[in-house]
Amino acid sequence: MTSPVKFHPGQVFATPGAIALGVDLTPYLDRHVRGDWGEMLGFEDILANENALANGERLLSKYEVRPGVAIYVITEWNRQVTTVLLPEEY
């Protein structure tokens, strides 16, 4: 069963580095808006995201798209923009 959407991402952008990976980013965006923050965040970041849902703060997810390659998905506090980027582009 799929979790319900917890927030709307607004406009979605991807950086050149994320696009150059050549992977479908849609599954990661879908996980992000459903509150699946990825398998690569620590407890403090997960807790911060859960609090951010209630307090209107920035949301951050981190996903491994293939071994040794990760992406961030960041939604701004106002939920108007979500960006997919490489950690080194942050």
HTML snippet that shows the backbone in 3Dmol.js (N, CA, C, O; Angstrom):
<script src="https://3Dmol.org/build/3Dmol-min.js"></script>
<div id="view" style="width:600px;height:400px;position:relative"></div>
<script>
const pdb = `
ATOM      1  N   MET A   1       0.838  -1.184   0.000  1.00  0.00           N
ATOM      2  CA  MET A   1       0.000   0.000   0.000  1.00  0.00           C
ATOM      3  C   MET A   1       0.879   1.243   0.000  1.00  0.00           C
ATOM      4  O   MET A   1       1.851   1.320   0.752  1.00  0.00           O
ATOM      5  N   THR A   2       0.545   2.204  -0.831  1.00  0.00           N
ATOM      6  CA  THR A   2       1.316   3.429  -0.954  1.00  0.00           C
ATOM      7  C   THR A   2       0.849   4.450   0.072  1.00  0.00           C
ATOM      8  O   THR A   2      -0.349   4.596   0.314  1.00  0.00           O
ATOM      9  N   SER A   3       1.807   5.159   0.675  1.00  0.00           N
ATOM     10  CA  SER A   3       1.469   6.212   1.628  1.00  0.00           C
ATOM     11  C   SER A   3       0.835   7.385   0.902  1.00  0.00           C
ATOM     12  O   SER A   3       1.135   7.629  -0.266  1.00  0.00           O
ATOM     13  N   PRO A   4      -0.045   8.117   1.590  1.00  0.00           N
ATOM     14  CA  PRO A   4      -0.630   9.304   0.954  1.00  0.00           C
ATOM     15  C   PRO A   4       0.397  10.426   0.820  1.00  0.00           C
ATOM     16  O   PRO A   4       1.399  10.461   1.534  1.00  0.00           O
ATOM     17  N   VAL A   5       0.127  11.327  -0.097  1.00  0.00           N
ATOM     18  CA  VAL A   5       0.985  12.497  -0.277  1.00  0.00           C
ATOM     19  C   VAL A   5       0.869  13.374   0.972  1.00  0.00           C
ATOM     20  O   VAL A   5      -0.234  13.681   1.425  1.00  0.00           O
ATOM     21  N   LYS A   6       2.018  13.772   1.522  1.00  0.00           N
ATOM     22  CA  LYS A   6       2.037  14.594   2.737  1.00  0.00           C
ATOM     23  C   LYS A   6       2.133  16.080   2.446  1.00  0.00           C
ATOM     24  O   LYS A   6       1.789  16.902   3.295  1.00  0.00           O
ATOM     25  N   PHE A   7       2.602  16.437   1.245  1.00  0.00           N
ATOM     26  CA  PHE A   7       2.709  17.839   0.849  1.00  0.00           C
ATOM     27  C   PHE A   7       2.856  17.889  -0.660  1.00  0.00           C
ATOM     28  O   PHE A   7       3.171  16.880  -1.292  1.00  0.00           O
ATOM     29  N   HIS A   8       2.630  19.053  -1.234  1.00  0.00           N
ATOM     30  CA  HIS A   8       2.810  19.238  -2.671  1.00  0.00           C
ATOM     31  C   HIS A   8       4.146  19.933  -2.905  1.00  0.00           C
ATOM     32  O   HIS A   8       4.495  20.862  -2.176  1.00  0.00           O
ATOM     33  N   PRO A   9       4.893  19.495  -3.911  1.00  0.00           N
ATOM     34  CA  PRO A   9       6.252  19.975  -4.085  1.00  0.00           C
ATOM     35  C   PRO A   9       6.397  21.326  -4.764  1.00  0.00           C
ATOM     36  O   PRO A   9       7.504  21.861  -4.815  1.00  0.00           O
ATOM     37  N   GLY A  10       5.323  21.894  -5.283  1.00  0.00           N
ATOM     38  CA  GLY A  10       5.453  23.134  -6.050  1.00  0.00           C
ATOM     39  C   GLY A  10       6.132  22.837  -7.379  1.00  0.00           C
ATOM     40  O   GLY A  10       5.999  21.737  -7.917  1.00  0.00           O
ATOM     41  N   GLN A  11       6.859  23.817  -7.909  1.00  0.00           N
ATOM     42  CA  GLN A  11       7.603  23.602  -9.154  1.00  0.00           C
ATOM     43  C   GLN A  11       8.794  22.703  -8.863  1.00  0.00           C
ATOM     44  O   GLN A  11       9.455  22.846  -7.834  1.00  0.00           O
ATOM     45  N   VAL A  12       9.060  21.785  -9.766  1.00  0.00           N
ATOM     46  CA  VAL A  12      10.163  20.838  -9.582  1.00  0.00           C
ATOM     47  C   VAL A  12      11.270  21.142 -10.581  1.00  0.00           C
ATOM     48  O   VAL A  12      11.031  21.301 -11.778  1.00  0.00           O
ATOM     49  N   PHE A  13      12.485  21.217 -10.054  1.00  0.00           N
ATOM     50  CA  PHE A  13      13.666  21.483 -10.871  1.00  0.00           C
ATOM     51  C   PHE A  13      14.704  20.402 -10.598  1.00  0.00           C
ATOM     52  O   PHE A  13      14.712  19.791  -9.530  1.00  0.00           O
ATOM     53  N   ALA A  14      15.571  20.175 -11.565  1.00  0.00           N
ATOM     54  CA  ALA A  14      16.715  19.286 -11.388  1.00  0.00           C
ATOM     55  C   ALA A  14      17.955  20.012 -11.878  1.00  0.00           C
ATOM     56  O   ALA A  14      17.922  20.694 -12.902  1.00  0.00           O
ATOM     57  N   THR A  15      19.036  19.863 -11.152  1.00  0.00           N
ATOM     58  CA  THR A  15      20.293  20.490 -11.544  1.00  0.00           C
ATOM     59  C   THR A  15      20.909  19.717 -12.706  1.00  0.00           C
ATOM     60  O   THR A  15      20.534  18.574 -12.966  1.00  0.00           O
ATOM     61  N   PRO A  16      21.854  20.342 -13.402  1.00  0.00           N
ATOM     62  CA  PRO A  16      22.535  19.631 -14.487  1.00  0.00           C
ATOM     63  C   PRO A  16      23.182  18.320 -14.027  1.00  0.00           C
ATOM     64  O   PRO A  16      23.174  17.334 -14.762  1.00  0.00           O
ATOM     65  N   GLY A  17      23.735  18.309 -12.829  1.00  0.00           N
ATOM     66  CA  GLY A  17      24.364  17.092 -12.325  1.00  0.00           C
ATOM     67  C   GLY A  17      23.360  15.971 -12.126  1.00  0.00           C
ATOM     68  O   GLY A  17      23.644  14.820 -12.461  1.00  0.00           O
ATOM     69  N   ALA A  18      22.192  16.288 -11.587  1.00  0.00           N
ATOM     70  CA  ALA A  18      21.156  15.274 -11.385  1.00  0.00           C
ATOM     71  C   ALA A  18      20.644  14.753 -12.720  1.00  0.00           C
ATOM     72  O   ALA A  18      20.415  13.553 -12.872  1.00  0.00           O
ATOM     73  N   ILE A  19      20.464  15.636 -13.677  1.00  0.00           N
ATOM     74  CA  ILE A  19      20.004  15.223 -15.006  1.00  0.00           C
ATOM     75  C   ILE A  19      21.037  14.336 -15.684  1.00  0.00           C
ATOM     76  O   ILE A  19      20.690  13.362 -16.353  1.00  0.00           O
ATOM     77  N   ALA A  20      22.317  14.681 -15.506  1.00  0.00           N
ATOM     78  CA  ALA A  20      23.398  13.923 -16.160  1.00  0.00           C
ATOM     79  C   ALA A  20      23.497  12.481 -15.663  1.00  0.00           C
ATOM     80  O   ALA A  20      24.127  11.649 -16.317  1.00  0.00           O
ATOM     81  N   LEU A  21      22.888  12.172 -14.523  1.00  0.00           N
ATOM     82  CA  LEU A  21      22.914  10.794 -14.040  1.00  0.00           C
ATOM     83  C   LEU A  21      22.171   9.858 -14.987  1.00  0.00           C
ATOM     84  O   LEU A  21      22.461   8.663 -15.041  1.00  0.00           O
ATOM     85  N   GLY A  22      21.212  10.403 -15.733  1.00  0.00           N
ATOM     86  CA  GLY A  22      20.472   9.595 -16.690  1.00  0.00           C
ATOM     87  C   GLY A  22      19.508   8.616 -16.060  1.00  0.00           C
ATOM     88  O   GLY A  22      19.176   7.598 -16.667  1.00  0.00           O
ATOM     89  N   VAL A  23      19.049   8.908 -14.844  1.00  0.00           N
ATOM     90  CA  VAL A  23      18.077   8.039 -14.176  1.00  0.00           C
ATOM     91  C   VAL A  23      16.734   8.749 -14.089  1.00  0.00           C
ATOM     92  O   VAL A  23      16.667   9.978 -14.092  1.00  0.00           O
ATOM     93  N   ASP A  24      15.665   7.960 -14.012  1.00  0.00           N
ATOM     94  CA  ASP A  24      14.331   8.512 -13.826  1.00  0.00           C
ATOM     95  C   ASP A  24      14.233   9.033 -12.398  1.00  0.00           C
ATOM     96  O   ASP A  24      14.333   8.256 -11.449  1.00  0.00           O
ATOM     97  N   LEU A  25      14.038  10.332 -12.237  1.00  0.00           N
ATOM     98  CA  LEU A  25      13.977  10.946 -10.916  1.00  0.00           C
ATOM     99  C   LEU A  25      12.584  10.883 -10.297  1.00  0.00           C
ATOM    100  O   LEU A  25      12.422  11.154  -9.107  1.00  0.00           O
ATOM    101  N   THR A  26      11.587  10.531 -11.087  1.00  0.00           N
ATOM    102  CA  THR A  26      10.199  10.525 -10.630  1.00  0.00           C
ATOM    103  C   THR A  26       9.971   9.643  -9.403  1.00  0.00           C
ATOM    104  O   THR A  26       9.288  10.084  -8.479  1.00  0.00           O
ATOM    105  N   PRO A  27      10.505   8.424  -9.344  1.00  0.00           N
ATOM    106  CA  PRO A  27      10.265   7.606  -8.149  1.00  0.00           C
ATOM    107  C   PRO A  27      10.789   8.245  -6.863  1.00  0.00           C
ATOM    108  O   PRO A  27      10.208   8.062  -5.793  1.00  0.00           O
ATOM    109  N   TYR A  28      11.874   8.986  -6.970  1.00  0.00           N
ATOM    110  CA  TYR A  28      12.443   9.635  -5.791  1.00  0.00           C
ATOM    111  C   TYR A  28      11.593  10.830  -5.360  1.00  0.00           C
ATOM    112  O   TYR A  28      11.412  11.069  -4.166  1.00  0.00           O
ATOM    113  N   LEU A  29      11.077  11.572  -6.326  1.00  0.00           N
ATOM    114  CA  LEU A  29      10.161  12.665  -6.004  1.00  0.00           C
ATOM    115  C   LEU A  29       8.900  12.125  -5.352  1.00  0.00           C
ATOM    116  O   LEU A  29       8.386  12.710  -4.397  1.00  0.00           O
ATOM    117  N   ASP A  30       8.402  11.009  -5.869  1.00  0.00           N
ATOM    118  CA  ASP A  30       7.208  10.390  -5.306  1.00  0.00           C
ATOM    119  C   ASP A  30       7.451   9.964  -3.857  1.00  0.00           C
ATOM    120  O   ASP A  30       6.601  10.187  -2.995  1.00  0.00           O
ATOM    121  N   ARG A  31       8.590   9.361  -3.590  1.00  0.00           N
ATOM    122  CA  ARG A  31       8.919   8.969  -2.216  1.00  0.00           C
ATOM    123  C   ARG A  31       9.019  10.187  -1.312  1.00  0.00           C
ATOM    124  O   ARG A  31       8.535  10.169  -0.180  1.00  0.00           O
ATOM    125  N   HIS A  32       9.639  11.231  -1.806  1.00  0.00           N
ATOM    126  CA  HIS A  32       9.835  12.463  -1.039  1.00  0.00           C
ATOM    127  C   HIS A  32       8.500  13.059  -0.594  1.00  0.00           C
ATOM    128  O   HIS A  32       8.330  13.366   0.586  1.00  0.00           O
ATOM    129  N   VAL A  33       7.561  13.227  -1.506  1.00  0.00           N
ATOM    130  CA  VAL A  33       6.280  13.869  -1.145  1.00  0.00           C
ATOM    131  C   VAL A  33       5.410  12.975  -0.266  1.00  0.00           C
ATOM    132  O   VAL A  33       4.439  13.442   0.330  1.00  0.00           O
ATOM    133  N   ARG A  34       5.754  11.699  -0.187  1.00  0.00           N
ATOM    134  CA  ARG A  34       5.013  10.776   0.678  1.00  0.00           C
ATOM    135  C   ARG A  34       5.687  10.594   2.044  1.00  0.00           C
ATOM    136  O   ARG A  34       5.248   9.781   2.858  1.00  0.00           O
ATOM    137  N   GLY A  35       6.759  11.361   2.284  1.00  0.00           N
ATOM    138  CA  GLY A  35       7.417  11.309   3.582  1.00  0.00           C
ATOM    139  C   GLY A  35       8.399  10.171   3.757  1.00  0.00           C
ATOM    140  O   GLY A  35       8.787   9.855   4.882  1.00  0.00           O
ATOM    141  N   ASP A  36       8.807   9.552   2.665  1.00  0.00           N
ATOM    142  CA  ASP A  36       9.885   8.557   2.709  1.00  0.00           C
ATOM    143  C   ASP A  36      11.165   9.321   2.419  1.00  0.00           C
ATOM    144  O   ASP A  36      11.472   9.613   1.263  1.00  0.00           O
ATOM    145  N   TRP A  37      11.903   9.640   3.457  1.00  0.00           N
ATOM    146  CA  TRP A  37      13.050  10.552   3.347  1.00  0.00           C
ATOM    147  C   TRP A  37      14.306   9.870   2.839  1.00  0.00           C
ATOM    148  O   TRP A  37      15.364  10.495   2.769  1.00  0.00           O
ATOM    149  N   GLY A  38      14.207   8.609   2.488  1.00  0.00           N
ATOM    150  CA  GLY A  38      15.356   7.900   1.933  1.00  0.00           C
ATOM    151  C   GLY A  38      16.054   7.048   2.965  1.00  0.00           C
ATOM    152  O   GLY A  38      15.759   7.094   4.159  1.00  0.00           O
ATOM    153  N   GLU A  39      16.973   6.283   2.467  1.00  0.00           N
ATOM    154  CA  GLU A  39      17.689   5.353   3.324  1.00  0.00           C
ATOM    155  C   GLU A  39      19.024   5.903   3.803  1.00  0.00           C
ATOM    156  O   GLU A  39      19.789   5.195   4.458  1.00  0.00           O
ATOM    157  N   MET A  40      19.308   7.155   3.484  1.00  0.00           N
ATOM    158  CA  MET A  40      20.640   7.687   3.762  1.00  0.00           C
ATOM    159  C   MET A  40      20.660   8.837   4.765  1.00  0.00           C
ATOM    160  O   MET A  40      21.711   9.443   4.973  1.00  0.00           O
ATOM    161  N   LEU A  41      19.529   9.153   5.390  1.00  0.00           N
ATOM    162  CA  LEU A  41      19.498  10.239   6.366  1.00  0.00           C
ATOM    163  C   LEU A  41      19.646   9.684   7.777  1.00  0.00           C
ATOM    164  O   LEU A  41      19.228   8.565   8.072  1.00  0.00           O
ATOM    165  N   GLY A  42      20.249  10.492   8.635  1.00  0.00           N
ATOM    166  CA  GLY A  42      20.358  10.122  10.036  1.00  0.00           C
ATOM    167  C   GLY A  42      19.074  10.443  10.787  1.00  0.00           C
ATOM    168  O   GLY A  42      18.184  11.116  10.267  1.00  0.00           O
ATOM    169  N   PHE A  43      18.994   9.955  12.006  1.00  0.00           N
ATOM    170  CA  PHE A  43      17.806  10.137  12.831  1.00  0.00           C
ATOM    171  C   PHE A  43      17.458  11.608  13.006  1.00  0.00           C
ATOM    172  O   PHE A  43      16.285  11.973  12.927  1.00  0.00           O
ATOM    173  N   GLU A  44      18.454  12.461  13.241  1.00  0.00           N
ATOM    174  CA  GLU A  44      18.189  13.883  13.461  1.00  0.00           C
ATOM    175  C   GLU A  44      17.561  14.546  12.232  1.00  0.00           C
ATOM    176  O   GLU A  44      16.662  15.375  12.369  1.00  0.00           O
ATOM    177  N   ASP A  45      18.030  14.185  11.032  1.00  0.00           N
ATOM    178  CA  ASP A  45      17.459  14.737   9.803  1.00  0.00           C
ATOM    179  C   ASP A  45      16.029  14.253   9.589  1.00  0.00           C
ATOM    180  O   ASP A  45      15.169  15.015   9.148  1.00  0.00           O
ATOM    181  N   ILE A  46      15.780  12.994   9.900  1.00  0.00           N
ATOM    182  CA  ILE A  46      14.421  12.457   9.768  1.00  0.00           C
ATOM    183  C   ILE A  46      13.480  13.167  10.731  1.00  0.00           C
ATOM    184  O   ILE A  46      12.374  13.549  10.350  1.00  0.00           O
ATOM    185  N   LEU A  47      13.907  13.343  11.961  1.00  0.00           N
ATOM    186  CA  LEU A  47      13.105  14.056  12.955  1.00  0.00           C
ATOM    187  C   LEU A  47      12.865  15.499  12.522  1.00  0.00           C
ATOM    188  O   LEU A  47      11.764  16.024  12.687  1.00  0.00           O
ATOM    189  N   ALA A  48      13.894  16.141  11.969  1.00  0.00           N
ATOM    190  CA  ALA A  48      13.747  17.520  11.482  1.00  0.00           C
ATOM    191  C   ALA A  48      12.705  17.588  10.372  1.00  0.00           C
ATOM    192  O   ALA A  48      11.909  18.526  10.330  1.00  0.00           O
ATOM    193  N   ASN A  49      12.699  16.606   9.473  1.00  0.00           N
ATOM    194  CA  ASN A  49      11.697  16.580   8.404  1.00  0.00           C
ATOM    195  C   ASN A  49      10.292  16.405   8.966  1.00  0.00           C
ATOM    196  O   ASN A  49       9.362  17.082   8.528  1.00  0.00           O
ATOM    197  N   GLU A  50      10.130  15.512   9.922  1.00  0.00           N
ATOM    198  CA  GLU A  50       8.802  15.299  10.509  1.00  0.00           C
ATOM    199  C   GLU A  50       8.305  16.576  11.183  1.00  0.00           C
ATOM    200  O   GLU A  50       7.128  16.920  11.078  1.00  0.00           O
ATOM    201  N   ASN A  51       9.196  17.269  11.867  1.00  0.00           N
ATOM    202  CA  ASN A  51       8.826  18.553  12.476  1.00  0.00           C
ATOM    203  C   ASN A  51       8.544  19.602  11.410  1.00  0.00           C
ATOM    204  O   ASN A  51       7.645  20.427  11.575  1.00  0.00           O
ATOM    205  N   ALA A  52       9.303  19.578  10.320  1.00  0.00           N
ATOM    206  CA  ALA A  52       9.129  20.553   9.241  1.00  0.00           C
ATOM    207  C   ALA A  52       7.774  20.411   8.559  1.00  0.00           C
ATOM    208  O   ALA A  52       7.219  21.400   8.082  1.00  0.00           O
ATOM    209  N   LEU A  53       7.239  19.207   8.507  1.00  0.00           N
ATOM    210  CA  LEU A  53       5.904  19.023   7.937  1.00  0.00           C
ATOM    211  C   LEU A  53       4.869  19.828   8.711  1.00  0.00           C
ATOM    212  O   LEU A  53       3.953  20.404   8.125  1.00  0.00           O
ATOM    213  N   ALA A  54       5.021  19.862  10.018  1.00  0.00           N
ATOM    214  CA  ALA A  54       4.072  20.584  10.873  1.00  0.00           C
ATOM    215  C   ALA A  54       4.382  22.073  10.961  1.00  0.00           C
ATOM    216  O   ALA A  54       3.473  22.888  11.119  1.00  0.00           O
ATOM    217  N   ASN A  55       5.664  22.437  10.861  1.00  0.00           N
ATOM    218  CA  ASN A  55       6.080  23.819  11.097  1.00  0.00           C
ATOM    219  C   ASN A  55       6.360  24.626   9.841  1.00  0.00           C
ATOM    220  O   ASN A  55       6.711  25.802   9.932  1.00  0.00           O
ATOM    221  N   GLY A  56       6.210  24.015   8.666  1.00  0.00           N
ATOM    222  CA  GLY A  56       6.449  24.743   7.429  1.00  0.00           C
ATOM    223  C   GLY A  56       7.903  25.101   7.202  1.00  0.00           C
ATOM    224  O   GLY A  56       8.214  26.226   6.813  1.00  0.00           O
ATOM    225  N   GLU A  57       8.796  24.153   7.440  1.00  0.00           N
ATOM    226  CA  GLU A  57      10.221  24.375   7.203  1.00  0.00           C
ATOM    227  C   GLU A  57      10.683  23.544   6.011  1.00  0.00           C
ATOM    228  O   GLU A  57       9.911  22.766   5.450  1.00  0.00           O
ATOM    229  N   ARG A  58      11.919  23.711   5.636  1.00  0.00           N
ATOM    230  CA  ARG A  58      12.505  23.006   4.498  1.00  0.00           C
ATOM    231  C   ARG A  58      12.531  21.496   4.744  1.00  0.00           C
ATOM    232  O   ARG A  58      12.727  21.045   5.873  1.00  0.00           O
ATOM    233  N   LEU A  59      12.331  20.721   3.676  1.00  0.00           N
ATOM    234  CA  LEU A  59      12.351  19.263   3.739  1.00  0.00           C
ATOM    235  C   LEU A  59      13.509  18.738   2.901  1.00  0.00           C
ATOM    236  O   LEU A  59      13.757  19.231   1.800  1.00  0.00           O
ATOM    237  N   LEU A  60      14.216  17.743   3.419  1.00  0.00           N
ATOM    238  CA  LEU A  60      15.379  17.185   2.743  1.00  0.00           C
ATOM    239  C   LEU A  60      15.298  15.661   2.733  1.00  0.00           C
ATOM    240  O   LEU A  60      15.088  15.037   3.773  1.00  0.00           O
ATOM    241  N   SER A  61      15.464  15.072   1.560  1.00  0.00           N
ATOM    242  CA  SER A  61      15.581  13.624   1.419  1.00  0.00           C
ATOM    243  C   SER A  61      16.895  13.312   0.732  1.00  0.00           C
ATOM    244  O   SER A  61      17.434  14.132  -0.011  1.00  0.00           O
ATOM    245  N   LYS A  62      17.404  12.116   0.991  1.00  0.00           N
ATOM    246  CA  LYS A  62      18.628  11.672   0.338  1.00  0.00           C
ATOM    247  C   LYS A  62      18.444  10.216  -0.072  1.00  0.00           C
ATOM    248  O   LYS A  62      18.104   9.363   0.749  1.00  0.00           O
ATOM    249  N   TYR A  63      18.673   9.947  -1.352  1.00  0.00           N
ATOM    250  CA  TYR A  63      18.464   8.617  -1.908  1.00  0.00           C
ATOM    251  C   TYR A  63      19.707   8.140  -2.645  1.00  0.00           C
ATOM    252  O   TYR A  63      20.405   8.926  -3.286  1.00  0.00           O
ATOM    253  N   GLU A  64      19.968   6.857  -2.546  1.00  0.00           N
ATOM    254  CA  GLU A  64      21.029   6.251  -3.332  1.00  0.00           C
ATOM    255  C   GLU A  64      20.411   5.771  -4.645  1.00  0.00           C
ATOM    256  O   GLU A  64      19.553   4.888  -4.644  1.00  0.00           O
ATOM    257  N   VAL A  65      20.847   6.351  -5.762  1.00  0.00           N
ATOM    258  CA  VAL A  65      20.273   5.994  -7.065  1.00  0.00           C
ATOM    259  C   VAL A  65      20.992   4.817  -7.717  1.00  0.00           C
ATOM    260  O   VAL A  65      20.435   4.131  -8.574  1.00  0.00           O
ATOM    261  N   ARG A  66      22.205   4.600  -7.309  1.00  0.00           N
ATOM    262  CA  ARG A  66      22.978   3.403  -7.650  1.00  0.00           C
ATOM    263  C   ARG A  66      24.146   3.366  -6.667  1.00  0.00           C
ATOM    264  O   ARG A  66      24.424   4.375  -6.018  1.00  0.00           O
ATOM    265  N   PRO A  67      24.822   2.255  -6.541  1.00  0.00           N
ATOM    266  CA  PRO A  67      25.877   2.155  -5.532  1.00  0.00           C
ATOM    267  C   PRO A  67      26.882   3.319  -5.605  1.00  0.00           C
ATOM    268  O   PRO A  67      27.507   3.567  -6.636  1.00  0.00           O
ATOM    269  N   GLY A  68      27.007   4.007  -4.490  1.00  0.00           N
ATOM    270  CA  GLY A  68      27.954   5.104  -4.388  1.00  0.00           C
ATOM    271  C   GLY A  68      27.502   6.419  -4.988  1.00  0.00           C
ATOM    272  O   GLY A  68      28.263   7.386  -4.983  1.00  0.00           O
ATOM    273  N   VAL A  69      26.271   6.483  -5.511  1.00  0.00           N
ATOM    274  CA  VAL A  69      25.762   7.706  -6.135  1.00  0.00           C
ATOM    275  C   VAL A  69      24.448   8.092  -5.455  1.00  0.00           C
ATOM    276  O   VAL A  69      23.489   7.321  -5.440  1.00  0.00           O
ATOM    277  N   ALA A  70      24.426   9.301  -4.895  1.00  0.00           N
ATOM    278  CA  ALA A  70      23.246   9.768  -4.169  1.00  0.00           C
ATOM    279  C   ALA A  70      22.715  11.062  -4.766  1.00  0.00           C
ATOM    280  O   ALA A  70      23.421  11.794  -5.459  1.00  0.00           O
ATOM    281  N   ILE A  71      21.444  11.317  -4.472  1.00  0.00           N
ATOM    282  CA  ILE A  71      20.828  12.607  -4.803  1.00  0.00           C
ATOM    283  C   ILE A  71      20.147  13.153  -3.556  1.00  0.00           C
ATOM    284  O   ILE A  71      19.738  12.406  -2.667  1.00  0.00           O
ATOM    285  N   TYR A  72      20.038  14.464  -3.519  1.00  0.00           N
ATOM    286  CA  TYR A  72      19.199  15.138  -2.539  1.00  0.00           C
ATOM    287  C   TYR A  72      17.927  15.580  -3.252  1.00  0.00           C
ATOM    288  O   TYR A  72      17.947  15.915  -4.436  1.00  0.00           O
ATOM    289  N   VAL A  73      16.832  15.575  -2.519  1.00  0.00           N
ATOM    290  CA  VAL A  73      15.599  16.209  -2.966  1.00  0.00           C
ATOM    291  C   VAL A  73      15.230  17.190  -1.860  1.00  0.00           C
ATOM    292  O   VAL A  73      15.018  16.795  -0.714  1.00  0.00           O
ATOM    293  N   ILE A  74      15.155  18.470  -2.213  1.00  0.00           N
ATOM    294  CA  ILE A  74      14.921  19.523  -1.223  1.00  0.00           C
ATOM    295  C   ILE A  74      13.684  20.319  -1.617  1.00  0.00           C
ATOM    296  O   ILE A  74      13.581  20.825  -2.735  1.00  0.00           O
ATOM    297  N   THR A  75      12.747  20.419  -0.679  1.00  0.00           N
ATOM    298  CA  THR A  75      11.579  21.271  -0.867  1.00  0.00           C
ATOM    299  C   THR A  75      11.720  22.456   0.070  1.00  0.00           C
ATOM    300  O   THR A  75      11.947  22.296   1.269  1.00  0.00           O
ATOM    301  N   GLU A  76      11.582  23.648  -0.495  1.00  0.00           N
ATOM    302  CA  GLU A  76      11.732  24.875   0.294  1.00  0.00           C
ATOM    303  C   GLU A  76      10.599  25.024   1.304  1.00  0.00           C
ATOM    304  O   GLU A  76       9.541  24.412   1.161  1.00  0.00           O
ATOM    305  N   TRP A  77      10.830  25.830   2.307  1.00  0.00           N
ATOM    306  CA  TRP A  77       9.905  25.994   3.427  1.00  0.00           C
ATOM    307  C   TRP A  77       8.492  26.375   2.981  1.00  0.00           C
ATOM    308  O   TRP A  77       7.509  25.965   3.598  1.00  0.00           O
ATOM    309  N   ASN A  78       8.399  27.167   1.897  1.00  0.00           N
ATOM    310  CA  ASN A  78       7.087  27.638   1.448  1.00  0.00           C
ATOM    311  C   ASN A  78       6.401  26.660   0.500  1.00  0.00           C
ATOM    312  O   ASN A  78       5.296  26.925   0.026  1.00  0.00           O
ATOM    313  N   ARG A  79       7.054  25.528   0.222  1.00  0.00           N
ATOM    314  CA  ARG A  79       6.528  24.451  -0.634  1.00  0.00           C
ATOM    315  C   ARG A  79       6.278  24.899  -2.067  1.00  0.00           C
ATOM    316  O   ARG A  79       5.482  24.285  -2.777  1.00  0.00           O
ATOM    317  N   GLN A  80       6.950  25.963  -2.501  1.00  0.00           N
ATOM    318  CA  GLN A  80       6.778  26.444  -3.865  1.00  0.00           C
ATOM    319  C   GLN A  80       7.784  25.833  -4.839  1.00  0.00           C
ATOM    320  O   GLN A  80       7.541  25.818  -6.045  1.00  0.00           O
ATOM    321  N   VAL A  81       8.904  25.331  -4.334  1.00  0.00           N
ATOM    322  CA  VAL A  81       9.966  24.804  -5.195  1.00  0.00           C
ATOM    323  C   VAL A  81      10.572  23.558  -4.560  1.00  0.00           C
ATOM    324  O   VAL A  81      10.851  23.523  -3.362  1.00  0.00           O
ATOM    325  N   THR A  82      10.767  22.539  -5.389  1.00  0.00           N
ATOM    326  CA  THR A  82      11.510  21.343  -4.999  1.00  0.00           C
ATOM    327  C   THR A  82      12.625  21.157  -6.017  1.00  0.00           C
ATOM    328  O   THR A  82      12.399  21.265  -7.222  1.00  0.00           O
ATOM    329  N   THR A  83      13.825  20.877  -5.530  1.00  0.00           N
ATOM    330  CA  THR A  83      14.988  20.709  -6.388  1.00  0.00           C
ATOM    331  C   THR A  83      15.642  19.367  -6.139  1.00  0.00           C
ATOM    332  O   THR A  83      15.829  18.949  -4.996  1.00  0.00           O
ATOM    333  N   VAL A  84      15.993  18.688  -7.243  1.00  0.00           N
ATOM    334  CA  VAL A  84      16.759  17.452  -7.171  1.00  0.00           C
ATOM    335  C   VAL A  84      18.187  17.815  -7.559  1.00  0.00           C
ATOM    336  O   VAL A  84      18.418  18.434  -8.598  1.00  0.00           O
ATOM    337  N   LEU A  85      19.147  17.426  -6.714  1.00  0.00           N
ATOM    338  CA  LEU A  85      20.526  17.790  -6.957  1.00  0.00           C
ATOM    339  C   LEU A  85      21.478  16.752  -6.390  1.00  0.00           C
ATOM    340  O   LEU A  85      21.089  15.901  -5.590  1.00  0.00           O
ATOM    341  N   LEU A  86      22.711  16.835  -6.811  1.00  0.00           N
ATOM    342  CA  LEU A  86      23.759  15.991  -6.250  1.00  0.00           C
ATOM    343  C   LEU A  86      24.241  16.612  -4.947  1.00  0.00           C
ATOM    344  O   LEU A  86      24.203  17.835  -4.804  1.00  0.00           O
ATOM    345  N   PRO A  87      24.696  15.801  -3.989  1.00  0.00           N
ATOM    346  CA  PRO A  87      25.195  16.371  -2.734  1.00  0.00           C
ATOM    347  C   PRO A  87      26.288  17.423  -2.936  1.00  0.00           C
ATOM    348  O   PRO A  87      26.344  18.406  -2.197  1.00  0.00           O
ATOM    349  N   GLU A  88      27.150  17.224  -3.926  1.00  0.00           N
ATOM    350  CA  GLU A  88      28.222  18.197  -4.156  1.00  0.00           C
ATOM    351  C   GLU A  88      27.711  19.497  -4.779  1.00  0.00           C
ATOM    352  O   GLU A  88      28.449  20.481  -4.837  1.00  0.00           O
ATOM    353  N   GLU A  89      26.472  19.514  -5.241  1.00  0.00           N
ATOM    354  CA  GLU A  89      25.881  20.740  -5.788  1.00  0.00           C
ATOM    355  C   GLU A  89      25.138  21.539  -4.728  1.00  0.00           C
ATOM    356  O   GLU A  89      24.625  22.621  -5.015  1.00  0.00           O
ATOM    357  N   TYR A  90      25.076  21.026  -3.520  1.00  0.00           N
ATOM    358  CA  TYR A  90      24.331  21.679  -2.433  1.00  0.00           C
ATOM    359  C   TYR A  90      25.050  22.894  -1.941  1.00  0.00           C
ATOM    360  O   TYR A  90      24.571  23.568  -1.029  1.00  0.00           O
TER     361      TYR A  90
END
`;
const viewer = $3Dmol.createViewer("view");
viewer.addModel(pdb, "pdb");
viewer.setStyle({}, {cartoon: {color: "spectrum"}});
viewer.zoomTo();
viewer.render();
</script>
